[in-house]
């Protein structure tokens, strides 16, 4: 039985939570990782905690940034955070506690199977109380946010300031990198979920090519992408970026989509992440309404050349730097540039570690990272030609698994530029 009296709920809410306990769990109708996967994962995490000298982890998250800021919380608990901030208190020994959601949506988070003690999201006082009850008020505690760059979306300053004030003898350290190496190597169950995400991504692409026509509004195309995702079993908060026009941006826009109607001669670009049980594939494609301009086609051909050159190096034992440089070589050779041009680690998140998609300034820092079997990456190839006065760009990208024989792309989508015929 979960602790339904935590957080000083009003009697009405206590009765409501007691009522929810009687309802059948929703997890039976949702894909979930197994208890065996949980046990193996928690064992690896605790092994790393021993090496770091940590007694406990505070794994913070939120539902921001297309759900990308809950990735470490979800990695530890398997619970999606779709209703605001979340926290897992993960001790070196003993059972963890998960905080997620508010009173009226607590049932959704508590229906998942990995953590037995699930409570509504806590105040700073609740965090302080739990840490003291577990005996960690004079210990070394690791703080875990997202992969590395979304902290402002996760933890409000006043909560963190109050936690520090209430636990003055705790040695807090940034421990997000503790999970990075663990998340890079995918288990068979994780790969299975990514394969399903890839299957759905292929259906999304078919819906995209079918709807892109003159007179159709951008927002209608966006809605069709989302409908194809959700109706085929994907989660609704995956990233969907789009742009359209002639020329078109070298990187698609964040929502909201506009009411602009597509026209003959337009290019439509999209980057979408198809998320299945938290695991997401990445797809970038360009679609031309009618024959594209010569300059656009030239950019797209370089996108394809970079795509193949980068994949050729994605083999066990190759350095991450070598793969990035191989992908960029065809781009630099012809004087083109990339808004994003490189690789992300991928899977339960986008832009995981390692991530190298922009400048060459820090290539030396990834010299020692070696590609290994069962790593998952995406290639982002978002190019423009600075010599083209009209401007505009093209995009291409996929998710793939590193196998002993080389990369295996999750999504079966043609690399040739999709050209749809305008209605006369």
Order of alpha helices (4+ residues) and beta strands (2+ residues): alpha-alpha-beta-alpha-alpha-beta-beta-alpha-beta-alpha-beta-alpha-beta-alpha-alpha-alpha-beta-beta-beta-alpha-alpha-beta-beta-beta-beta-beta-beta-beta
